[in-house]
């Protein structure tokens, strides 16, 4: 039986993509609602936050003295245990559930490390591919479709950037879906998608935007509209709650964005484009993750 959250959702303030103030931080919102969800819905909520654990894991394998993102739930000590042996349960109560894709990633990393090959793999893309595949098998239609949208959107924009700059896109596309293969190999302007992806015309217009800050805003607007469209008939369900969280996250990202730092980031991307260097593009992707 599906859980519905009448009082919880009815009490949420209205938010707009243009807001410059937050009614909650994303982390505070999670802490407030997590205990009020059913176990099945808590798993979906945690799935959205695993991207922060992914970032922490990537930092852990590079520099163990990093400051972890507090929105992740796996501690540096626990990552140490996992990196030593992903098959063993964590010490302590042993109840923290580690997703299978993360264990698979650690096995792949340890294997590459033993062979001295860990420096030639772009681990961000490797982990992202595993995460997207895992999320799209979550069993919730809304959440799976959200991850699929983000995967296709990111891959399309990456493919366009690589094509415009004469870079090899084959290694920069994430995942092994039918769309991902088209993004890697197709020479067509629309990468052979034709009428199969309803968001293609909108995403093509976004890709043509020369002002990268404006382009980022348009990407978030597309995502915001997608969330509204896909929750219009799910008013008091967990899908509406998760959509509100995802919208809050967009607002939080823009309110935290330092304008000067943002401009410097975009200038570095332009520099990467001008060099036409695969290695420079990989370094940019490594250091600039949404």
Secondary structure, 3 states (H helix, E strand, C coil): CCCECHHHHHCCCCCCCCCCCCCCCHHHHHHHHHHHCCHHHHHHHHHHHHHHHHHHHHHHHHCCCCCCCCCCCCCHHHHHHHHHCCCCCCCCCCCCCCCHHHHHHHHHHHHHHHCCCHHHCCHHHHHHHHHHHHHCCCCCHHHHHHHHHHHHHHHHHHHHHHHHHCCCCCCCCCCCCHHHHHHHHCCCCCCCCCCCCCCHHHHHHHHCCCCHHHHHHHHHHHHHHHHHHCCCCCCCEHHHHHHHHHHHHHHHHHHHCCHHHHHHHHHHHHHHHHHCCHHHHHHHHHHCCC
